[in-house]
């Protein structure tokens, strides 16, 4: 066989392409695989988070909070400006966070 015919797949390499729908489906599939499950909190965790949030609200102590939203972990720092026992949420640096979505609360 001559060298001319031993080129393998090189003839077709330039014409490879993916449809836009396939690319977007592949991206969304990869994003779904990287999503985190909602954190499962114990009573001890909830008690600890509650005392830290209440201390921040009453004494203006700055907190660093890690919370879950739609499979992604977010980090935010600030002082709790509002606690809502009816919706079980609080306001930290103009961001409303549900207590069931908390992953970690640290005092700074």
Secondary structure, DSSP 8 states (H G I E B T S, - for coil): --GGG--TTHHHHTT----HHHHHHHHHHHHHHT--------HHHHHHHHHHHHHHHHH---EEEEEEETTEEEEEEE-EEEEETTTTEEEETTEEEEGGGEEEEEE-
